């Protein structure tokens, strides 16, 4: 299985080099987001995990502020939910080998602090505007 992934990686690198030489980049295909056979480089996977966390942080912040929820338990719930979704995405859906990308810690931390900041900002703003 590793041989097939490395062959895919070599073919993908050659295609990228040809596209860079032609001056054109192929558009990102959303089907790749759910394809366990797709090959990922570290930057691509990191970007995808980062943006999934940002969307999740914004949605949870808006929801938490609109309901209105208060207390530290909701912060812990957001962190657990965000981490669980990210882990489920790369381990269960994409089936990537964590060791190729620096282990669990590197993938689980991707975009965490930025999404936590966005979550808190959205939560505080919506809560303050809607309930004061």
N, C-alpha and C positions, 0 to 999 in steps of 0.2 A: 504494500500500500504506500510506503514511503517513496518507492521508486516512481510510482505513478504521479504522486504529488510533486516530486522534484522535476519530473519530465514536464508536467503542466507548468511549473514555475519557469523552467527554461524557455518553453514556448511563449509564455506570457511575457517574459523579459525581452525576447526577440521581437514580439509584436509591438511592445512599448517602444523599443529602440527604432523600429521602422516608422511608427507613428510620430515620434519626435523628429525623425529625419524629414518626414513629409511635412512637418509643421502642424499636424492635426492630432488632436487627442480624441480618443473614442469616448462617447458619453458613458457615465456610470450606469450600469444596468441594475435596476432594482431587483431583478430575479436573483442576482448574486447574493442578496441579503438573506435569502432562505435556502440557498443551495449548499448542502453539506460537502459536496464534492468540489466546490470552488476553492481556488488557492488564494490566500490572503498574504500580503506582506504586512509587516509590523505597523507601518504608517496607516495603511488603509483600514485595518481592523481597529486601530486606536481611534481613528477619526469616526468610524461608525459607532463605536462604543461611547465615545464622547458625546456625539449628537443625540444618541438614544437617551443618555442621562440628562442632557439639557432639556429635551422635550418632556421627559418624565418629571424633572424638577419643576418646570413651569406649570405643567398640568396639576401636579400635587399641590403646589403653592397656591394656585388659583382656587382649587377645590377646598383646601384646608381653610383658606381665608373666607371663602363664601359661606361655608357651613355654619358657623364659625367654630373652629377648634382652637383650644389653648392648652398649653402644657408641654412639658418635655417628652412625654410619651409619644407624641405625634412626630417629633423630630426623630426619635429612635425608630418609629414605624416607617418613616420615609427612608431613612438610611438602610433599614433591613429590606424594604420593598425594592429600592433602587439596586442594591447589591444582588438580591435574589434574581431580579429580572435580567441583569447583566450576566450573571453567572449562567442562568438558564439559557440565555441567548447563545453565548459562545460555546458552552459545554454540551448542551442538548440539541440545539438547532444546527449550529455550524459544525459541531464536533471537531473543533480545532485542538491541536496538541498544545497545552498551556506552556510546556517547557520550551517550545520554539519561540514563544513570545515573552519569555522572562518569568514564567511561573504564574501562579494564581494571583499573587499580590500585584504584579504589574498590570494585569488585565482588569482586576477588580478596582484598582485605583484610578483607572483612566477616566478623566472627566469628573471625578467625585467632588473635588472641592469647588469647582466652577458650578456644578449643578446644585450643590448644597447652598451656595451663595444665591443662586437664582431662585431656588426654592424659598429661602428665607425672605428674600426681597419681595417675591410675588405674594407670599403669605401675609407679610406685614402690610404691604400696600393695600391689598384687597380687603383685609380685615379692617384696617383703619378707615378706608373709604366707605365700606358698606355698613359698619357697625358703630360709627362714632358720629 
